[in-house]
Amino acid sequence: MSSADAATSQQHFAALIQEQLQRVERMKQDTEWMDYATLNPIIIGVIGGDGIGPFIAAESQRVLEFMLKDEVASGKVEIRVIEGLTIENRAAVGKAIPDDVLEEIKKCHVTLKGPTTTPRKGDPWPNVESANVAMRKELELFANVRPVKVPSEGLDWMFFRENTEGAYALGSNGVNVSDDLAIDFTVTTTPGSERLIRLAFEYAAKNNIPKVTLVTKANVVKTTDGKFLDIGYRIAKEYPNIECDDWYIDIMTAKLIDPKRRTQFRVMALPNLYGDILTDEAAEFQGGVGTAGSANIGKRFAMFEAIHGSAPRMVDEGRAQYADPASMIRAAGMLVRHIGFENRADKMEKALDICGQLEKKVVLTGRDNGATGKDYADYIMATIQNPELEAKWHGFQK
């Protein structure tokens, strides 16, 4: 390796450090949370994305409008469809989020988003950044919140995954120092970790959950994971009625499938990469990533989405109408809760549990030998209206 290679790499690293220090200062100034009760109207954007996204987004929008029909009719809630976040459009302008689309997104207080395609090697698309990663950065959506519930197994997990730091924050800013050496970077900041971990403890306190679990690899990744863990235990002292423990990510993936241990976990706070891995594993208990929704929470904006991919093959084969909308409808339920309609969100979640795990009267196969996404959305709305909803769901508890 030449001295010029080393010097170039050092300059690159210095620029990254300066950028992150500036980001820390911006976070310190960002103290105010959005109060949805004061908004009139609350503006909800629906983003179809690409692949099967527009198909499941349309069904999710129907359920969302059904749940908020009085507020939409009165003008308290406005639902806008945002076009243009497709891989074709993103590739054409060479941006993860086209400027005009981002402008429309920022006019909304919350968004419900379908899956988007992230190009990878071998794809016909240019290597534009993930739209999800870009949106999290642009809107400072620092907390990826993912629930997983399987009442019949006694599982009720809520994951708080840090969304803007960790191994993903500088994923496109690594450096090839030489032909023989490549280096990537991971980032942990005090304000970034504090706001994520505090959100997890606040959720536990609000819902009378007695324990929060921190997940790291601080025994090996001592500096960044060590900072996250230290901050977690410091914040835990402010919540004396909540137990705090910690697990390393490798053993945590094992204990999540341990029948003797897994029901003891409730709320988990994790850095970005570990949260991505663990929540996909957790979703398998509920029926797979196609059943799991997630929230991306910031102090000013919030985005709710399906956690699975865009499944372009289903579109190519003419099967998109058979795509399962459950993940995005579950995300819509999280959105409804976030803007203040908790009772209606409870009904949506219980109906999804009944339809997907208990009754299974409408079965999706992804093909024409199963139900369409429209059939499934209709089934969920009918279940929400069923006066026996609560009794059915409570009979499902372990």
N, C-alpha and C positions, 0 to 999 in steps of 0.2 A: 504494500500500500504506500502510495506517495504522500509526501507532506502536504501536497495540494489537496488530496482527497480528505485528509484529516482536517485541514483548515476549513474546507467547504462544509464538512459535516458539523464541525463546531459552530460555524456561523448559523447553520440551519437550526441546531439545537438552541442556540442563544435566542433566535427569533421566536421559537416555540415558547421558551420560558417567558419572554417579554409579553407575548400574546396571552398566556395564561395568567400572568400577574395582573394584566389589565382586566381580564375577565373576573378575577377575584374581587377587584375593586368595584366592578359593576354589580356583582352579587351582593356586596355589602350595602349598596345603596337601595337594593330592591327589597323593600320591607312590607309593602301593602298588598293584601289579598283582595281579590275581586269579591264584592258582595252582591250575589245574584238577586237578592231580595230587593235591591234598589234599582234594578234594571227594568226598563219598560220601553221596548220589548227586550226579552232575552233572544239573541239571534243565534240560531243553530245552523251551521253549515253542514251539508251532506256531500261528501266527496266520494264519487264512485271508484276512483282509481282505475285499474285496468285488469285484463283477464276476466275472471268471474266477478270482480269487484262491483261493476255496475249492476249486476244481477242481484247479488245479495244485498247491496246497498238499497235497491228499490224496495225489497221486501222489508228490510229493517226500517226504512223510512215509513212504510205503511204502518208498522207496529208503533213506531214513535208517534206518528200523527194520531193513531187510535188512543194512545195513552194520554196525550196532551191535547185532545180535541177541543176541550173547553177553552184552554189558554190560547190555542191557535185561533179559535173563533173570536175571542175577545181582543186579540192583538197583543196579549201579554207575551206570547211566544211567536217568533217568526222563523220559519224553516226555509232555508235557501239551498238550492242545488248548485254546487260549484263544479264546473266542467274543466277539463284540460290537464288534470294530473295523470296523464297516460304516459306510457313509456315512449310512444311515438312522438308526442309533443315535447316531452323532456329531452329526448334524443335530438330532436330537430333544433332546439335552442341550446343544447349542451349544458343544461342546468338540472340539478336535482328537483327544483321547483321553479317553473317559469315565473318571471316577475309578475305578470298579470294575475296568475293564479295565487301567488303568495299575497298579493294585495287584497284579493277577495277573501282569502282565509283570515287575514288580519282584521277584516271588518266584522267577523263573527266572534262571539264570546266563547263558544264551544263548537267543536266539529265532531262529526261521526264519519269515520273514514274507512273505505274499503281497502283491500290489499293492493299494493303497487309492486311492480317488478323491479328488482335490483339487478342490473346486468352483471354477469360473471364471465369468466374466460370461456370463449367458444360461442357466446351469444352474438347475434348480429347487431347488437347495439353498442354505442360508445360507452366507455367506462364512467358514466355519470354516478355521482354519489347516491346512496340510498335516500329516497324521498323521506322516509321515516326519520333517519338520522338528521337530515337537513332541517326537517320541521321541528324536531326537538331542540336543535340549536337555535333556530330563528325565533321560536316562541318561548324559549327557555322552559321547556317542559321537563323539569328535572326529576320527576318521580314517575316511574312506570309501575302502575298498581295492577296486580293480577290476582283475582280471587279464584280459588278452586274449591268446589263443594261436592262431596258425595255423601249425602245424609245417611244412606244405608250402611256406609262403612265408618260413620262417625268422623269423617274428614271435613274440616272447615278451615282452610288455609287462606291467608292473605299475604301476598308477597309485595314488598316495597323495594323495587329495583332502581338503583341510581341510574339516571338516564343520560347524563350529559358529560360524564367523566369516565374514569376507569380505562380499560383497554380499548374501548371503542372511540373515545373522544378524539384521539389523534390517529385513527386507523388509516387515514389516507396521507399521513404526514411522516411516515417512517422514512428511513434513509438507507440507501445502498451505499455504504461507506466505500466498499470496493467490490470486486467480483466475488470475493470470499466472505464478505461480512455485511449482513443486513441487520438493522436495529429498528424495532418499533418502541413506542413509548406508552406508558400508562400514567394517568394523572389522578391525584386525589387532593382536594382542597378542603380546608376547614369549613368555610361557609357552605360548600357544596354537600359535604357529608352531614353537616349539622341539619340543614333543612330537610334532607331525606329522612334521616333517622328520627328527627323530632316529629315528622308527619306520621311515622309508624307508631311512635309512642302515643301521639294524640289520638290516632285511630283506636288503639288498644284501650286507652282511658275512656273514650266516648262510648265504646261498646262493651265495657266491663270485661275485657279480656286480660287475664292475669299474667301473661308472659309475652315478652318479645325476644326473639332469637336473632343474633347477629351472625352472619355467615361470611367468612373470609378464608384466606390462606396465609394468615399473619405469621405463622411459624416459619414460613419460607419467604414470602413476599413481605419483608419486615417493615419497609419504610411506608409504602402507600397503604397496603392492607393494615399495617400496624396503626397508622393514623386513623383509618376508618374505625377500627376496633376500639382504640382509646377514646375517640369522640363518642362512640356508642355508649360506653360504660360511664362516661362523664354525664351524658344526657340522662342516662338511666337514674342517676342520683336525684334528678328532679321529679321522678315518678316512684316514690317509695312503695306504693301499693302494687307495682308491676315488677315481677321477677324478670331479670335479664340474664340470659346465658348466651354462649357462643359456640359455634361448631365450625370446623374446617370444611370447605366445599366438597372435598373428596369423600369424607365419611358422611357428610350430610346427604349426598346423593344415595348412599346406601341406606341410611336410616329412614329416608322418605319412603322406602319400600319395605321397611321392617314393620310387620303388623303389631308388634309389641310396643313400638316407639312412636309410630307416625301420628297417632291421634293426639300425642302430647304437644305437637307443634301447632301454633295458631297464627302468630304474626311474625314474619321474617323480614329483615332488612339486609340488603346485599349490594355490593358493588356491581357494576354494569354487566360484565361478562358472566359472573356466577349467577346473576339473576336470570339472564337469558337462558342458560343451561337448565337451571333448576326448575324454572316455571314450565318449560316444555316437558320435562319429565313429569312434573306434577299434573299437567293437563291430561296425561294418559289415563290417570285414574278416573277422570270425568268423562272420558270417551275420546280423547285426543285433542290436538290443537284446534280442530274444527269446531269444538264446543266451547272454547275459552275466549273470553273477551278481555280487553285490557284498557286501562286509562293511562293517559300521559298528562300529568298534572303540573301546572305552573301556577304562579301567583296571579297572573293576569289572564292567561289562556289555558284551555284544556282541550285535549283531543282524545277521542275514544275510537277503538279500532278492533277489528278481527286480528288475531295474532298469526294466522296462517298466511300462506303465499297466494299468488294470483292465479295459479293453476291454468296457464295458457293452453295446455293440452285439452282441457275440457271445452274451451272455446273452439279450438281448431277442429275438434271432433263433433261439434254441434250439441254438446251436453251441458252448456252453462246454466240452462234453466233448472237443471237437477242439482245444482250446487247447494250445499247446506248453509243456510243463513244463520244458524244458531249462534256462532261465535260473534257475529256482528250485532245480532239482536241482544245478546248478553251485554255487549259493549253499550248498546243503546240504553239498557237498563241502568248501567253504571252512570251514564250521562244524566238520565232522569234523576237519579239519586243526587248527583253532584250539584244540580241546579236547584235542589231543595224539595223534590217530590218523593220523599223516602217511602211512603206507604205504597205508592204506585210502583216504585222500583222493587219493593218486596214482592208484590204480586207478579211482576215480570220474572224475577229470579225463581220464584216457586213454580211458576208455570213452565219455565225452561227445565227445571229439575224433574217435574212430573212427566213432561212430554219426552224428554231425552233419556231419562233413567228409570222411570217407574212404569208408565203405561206403554209407551212406544207404539201407540196406535197408528202413527204415521211414520213410515220408515223411509229414510233417504239412503239411496245406494250410489248416487252420483250418475246413474244411468236410467234408461227408460223403463227398467223393471222396478223402479222405486218412485217415491213421491217427488214432486217438484218443490222448489223453494217456496213458491206461492202456497202450495198445499200445507207446507210446514208452518208458514207464518199464520195462515188461517187457523191451524190447529192450536197454535200458541194463543192467539187472540180469543178463541172460543174457550180455552182452558182458563184464561184470566177472568172471563165473564161467568164461569161456572160457580154457582154459590157453594159448591162443595170443595173449592180450591184449598182452603185452609185445612179442612179435615183430611183430604187426600195427602197433602204435604206432611202434616204431622204424623200420619200413619206410616210415612216413609222413613221416619227418623230411627236411628239405631238406638 
